[in-house]
Amino acid sequence: QVQLVESGGGLVQAGGSLRLSCAASGRTFSTYTMGWFRQAPGKEREFVAAINWSNRNTYYADSVKGRFTISRDNAKNTVYLQMNKLKPEDTAAYYCAATRRILTATMTQNNFGSWGQGTQVTVSS
């Protein structure tokens, strides 16, 4: 399995931006579908975005579409989540995840087998 470490979280005002990074170990990173999930206090973990191995196909939750962008750099074993126009409801712990499954539009956390420890994003109003 691949080991994942997220970074880039923090406190930002509504309307601001943050970029999350997820560094992966191992030489097979480019074969994984990568995803971002988030979990707010008292809520279930939810899908945010996912990207296939070639960086050509992506899917987003409706709540972040048009504001967030997922991308990856296979040479650096890193996946990113650029978050713009942040809202207080985006406040959550954000988790990076990896799977060998082919990217689909209906991926859930059960499809992913490797997870990072999470990074906190707090958006103030």
C-alpha positions as CSV (number, residue, x, y, z in Angstrom):
1,Q,0.0,0.0,0.0
2,V,1.0,3.6,-0.5
3,Q,1.7,5.9,2.5
4,L,0.1,9.3,2.3
5,V,0.9,12.6,4.2
6,E,-1.3,15.7,3.8
7,S,-0.2,19.3,4.3
8,G,-1.4,22.8,3.6
9,G,-4.4,23.1,5.9
10,G,-5.0,26.2,8.1
11,L,-7.3,29.0,9.0
12,V,-8.6,31.3,6.2
13,Q,-11.4,33.8,5.8
14,A,-14.4,33.2,3.7
15,G,-13.7,33.9,0.1
16,G,-10.0,33.0,0.5
17,S,-7.9,30.1,-1.0
18,L,-5.8,27.2,0.2
19,R,-3.9,24.5,-1.6
20,L,-3.7,21.1,0.0
21,S,-0.9,18.7,-0.9
22,C,-0.7,15.0,-0.4
23,A,2.7,13.3,-0.7
24,A,2.8,9.6,-1.4
25,S,5.5,7.1,-0.8
26,G,6.5,4.3,-3.2
27,R,7.3,4.0,-6.9
28,T,3.8,3.0,-8.0
29,F,2.1,6.3,-7.2
30,S,1.2,6.9,-10.9
31,T,-0.9,3.7,-11.0
32,Y,-3.3,4.9,-8.3
33,T,-6.6,6.8,-8.5
34,M,-6.3,9.5,-5.9
35,G,-9.1,11.2,-4.0
36,W,-9.8,13.9,-1.4
37,F,-12.5,13.5,1.3
38,R,-13.5,15.7,4.2
39,Q,-15.2,15.2,7.5
40,A,-16.8,17.9,9.6
41,P,-17.5,17.5,13.3
42,G,-20.5,15.3,13.9
43,K,-20.8,14.4,10.2
44,E,-19.9,11.5,8.0
45,R,-16.8,11.6,5.8
46,E,-17.8,12.8,2.4
47,F,-16.3,12.7,-1.1
48,V,-14.8,15.9,-2.4
49,A,-12.8,15.1,-5.6
50,A,-10.9,12.3,-7.4
51,I,-8.5,12.1,-10.2
52,N,-7.3,9.2,-12.4
53,W,-3.7,8.1,-12.9
54,S,-3.1,10.1,-16.0
55,N,-4.4,13.5,-14.7
56,R,-7.0,13.6,-17.5
57,N,-10.2,12.6,-15.7
58,T,-11.6,14.2,-12.6
59,Y,-14.8,14.2,-10.6
60,Y,-16.1,16.6,-8.0
61,A,-18.8,16.8,-5.4
62,D,-21.5,19.2,-6.5
63,S,-20.8,21.3,-3.4
64,V,-17.2,22.2,-4.5
65,K,-17.6,22.1,-8.3
66,G,-16.3,25.3,-9.9
67,R,-14.4,26.2,-6.7
68,F,-12.0,23.3,-6.1
69,T,-9.5,21.8,-8.5
70,I,-7.7,18.4,-8.0
71,S,-4.5,17.7,-9.8
72,R,-1.4,15.5,-9.6
73,D,2.2,15.5,-10.4
74,N,3.3,11.9,-10.8
75,A,7.0,12.9,-11.0
76,K,6.7,14.3,-7.5
77,N,4.3,11.6,-6.1
78,T,2.0,14.4,-5.1
79,V,-1.7,15.2,-5.5
80,Y,-3.1,18.6,-4.9
81,L,-6.4,20.2,-4.0
82,Q,-6.7,23.9,-4.9
83,M,-9.6,25.4,-3.0
84,N,-10.9,28.8,-4.0
85,K,-13.8,30.9,-2.8
86,L,-13.9,29.0,0.4
87,K,-17.0,29.0,2.5
88,P,-17.5,28.4,6.3
89,E,-19.3,25.1,5.3
90,D,-16.0,23.9,3.8
91,T,-14.6,23.7,7.4
92,A,-13.5,20.1,8.0
93,A,-10.6,17.7,8.3
94,Y,-9.5,16.9,4.7
95,Y,-8.1,13.4,3.9
96,C,-6.2,12.2,1.0
97,A,-6.9,8.6,-0.2
98,A,-5.6,6.2,-2.8
99,T,-7.0,3.2,-4.6
100,R,-6.1,0.9,-7.5
101,R,-9.7,1.0,-8.7
102,I,-10.5,2.7,-11.9
103,L,-11.9,6.2,-11.5
104,T,-15.7,6.4,-11.7
105,A,-18.3,9.1,-11.0
106,T,-19.7,7.3,-7.9
107,M,-16.6,6.6,-5.8
108,T,-17.1,6.4,-2.1
109,Q,-14.7,6.1,0.9
110,N,-15.2,2.3,0.7
111,N,-13.4,2.3,-2.6
112,F,-10.2,3.6,-1.2
113,G,-7.7,1.5,0.8
114,S,-5.0,3.9,1.8
115,W,-5.6,7.1,3.8
116,G,-3.5,10.0,5.1
117,Q,-3.8,11.3,8.6
118,G,-5.8,14.4,7.6
119,T,-5.2,18.2,7.6
120,Q,-7.6,20.7,9.2
121,V,-9.2,23.4,7.1
122,T,-11.1,26.1,9.0
123,V,-13.0,28.9,7.2
124,S,-14.1,31.9,9.2
125,S,-17.1,34.0,8.3
